[in-house]
């Protein structure tokens, strides 16, 4: 069987339904959470508690999906696996904020670089091209960051800290993995 057929066989309707219905339910609950008033202390505390429950439900949903996709029995407690996933989401969020700082200065950098080129090269290195190239660069950085953190979250959600039969290093070693990430990065960025 080819890798694609194996992946489709593993994806089954149960996992697809779990993701679609689980994410839909979580989004609807998040919309309802936004409607909780916070004029009294008990409402504010209820809002904090329900936000924490929503985050836990999100992590548990995706940890369960990763576990079903892998098909390996869990070797560590559920709280440790959720903690690893939460740490990866938090780390990814903060690193994406750093990329966002660079994105917010695209025009400033492009104007500076354009002014440093000799007059004959400014027709090729135009302001608009420099902004577009930076935008592509930040898109690539963003997707590479996801490609770095997702396997750690996947292995952490399935096996905890031990790794067991899964290894993040074995995922990172595959050139095809990085090639697919880069290709789909630009296809996804172009389509959206």
Secondary structure, 3 states (H helix, E strand, C coil): CCHHHHHHHHHCHHHHHHHHHHHHHHHHHHHHHCCCCCCCHHHHHHHHHHHHHHHHHHHHHHHHHHHHHHCCCCCCCHHHHHHHHHHHHHHHHHHHHHHHHHHHCHHHHHHHHHHHCCCCCCCCCCHHHHHHHHHHHHHHHHHHHHHHHHHHHHHHHHHCCCCCCCCHHHHHCCHHHHHHHHHHHHHHHHHC
